[in-house]
Amino acid sequence: MLVFFSILFIIFLGVYLFMQRKIFGKTPDAKLEAKINASLNFRDGVFKNLSLTDEIRKGASYPKMMIEFLNKPKDTTPQQTIPSVKTDLANLSDEEPVVVWFGHSSYLIKHKGTTILVDPVFSGYASPFSMSVKAFNGADIYKPHDMPAIDILVITHDHFDHLDYHAVIKLQPKVKHIYTSLGVAAHLKFWGIAATKITEFDWWDTLNITGNIKLTAAPSRHFSGRKFTRGKTLWSSFILEINNYTIYLGGDSGYDSHFKQIGEKWGSFDLAILECGQYGKDWPYIHMMPEEVAQAAKDLNTRVLLPVHWAKFSLSLHPWNEPIERLLAAHQNIATQITTPMIGEPVYFTRQLPASTWWK
């Protein structure tokens, strides 16, 4: 019995010490975070979605889900190298607004001398463990050293596939300022980033960054957490208004009424960048099915849709290219244009849109 408890203690101690690694960040202390306590979205000690949202559907089995993930179908990963384009980002023409997607939910936006980077994940994996959730072959060609000087770094929420500790540390010297969801600053400050370099947003907070650039945080339907505790930091979508263009930065979200609310509030969008992938039958409320992505684009009244959150990591059980195929099938029922660039291919959404079926 003594040997058993000794082994158990050593295991728990090992897990505890492992969880103290910098990569896991630091949970904000709500007692010391006056803005968190004042948020209408923070109740009973955690942030809440607008609608009641279960992370997994009622009746789903965690053991069954774990077995399924341990025995993923082969088609969740592409058998060939992902095609990509290596663009010189520093010298990219930006007289017209341009977007460059880096796979999954990382992308760069440039227009008239301003550079915005969103959710950069450049470590080659989307996990606290370098051997798991690895990027597909060919999908990880962009690294921090490829990035130009960044005026605005937007981090939508603190999950590993959106907030990459190693990338943020390496990018810090190039970044002028970080804009993120309420509570996420606790991670960033724990990693040595000055508080003066960080601005946090609650939903519907708006900031005029310059005379021509405005950033607003809006709701999404998701959750947060880098350790076992959930909901201590907020998750957001963002509306970027830049030089008379309006762009929706979707982050992660299940489908809900907030898309229609945002569409009605802003009237229309020139471009909406929405997650499309990593959905599953057992977690239908925190990620959209492709058909719901099409509906969300319609609700937002966007002229152009750029689907992201696919083609780099396998975080679900669906075939890796199923999201885009299902979205294109559903797209026939909406007026929105869909662009399907390769990783690294510039998208000038005021011009002819990239629309190849490169994944086939």
Secondary structure, 3 states (H helix, E strand, C coil): CHHHHHHHHHHHHHHHHHCCCHHHCCCCCCCCCHHHHHCCCEECCEECCCCCCCCCCCCCCHHHHHHHHHCCCHHHCCCCCCCECCCCCCCCCCCCCEEEECCCCCEEEEECCEEEEECCCCCCECCCCCCCCECCCCCCCCCHHHCCCEEEEEECCCCCCCCCHHHHHHHHHHEEEEEEECCCHHHHHHCCCCHHHEEEECCCCEEEEECCEEEEEECCCCCCCCCCCCCCCCCCEEEEEECCEEEEECCCCCCCCHHHHHHHHHCCEEEEEEECCCCCCCCCCCCCCHHHHHHHHHHHCEEEEEEECCCCCCCCCCCCCHHHHHHHHHHHHCCCEECCCCECCEECCCCCCCCCCCCC
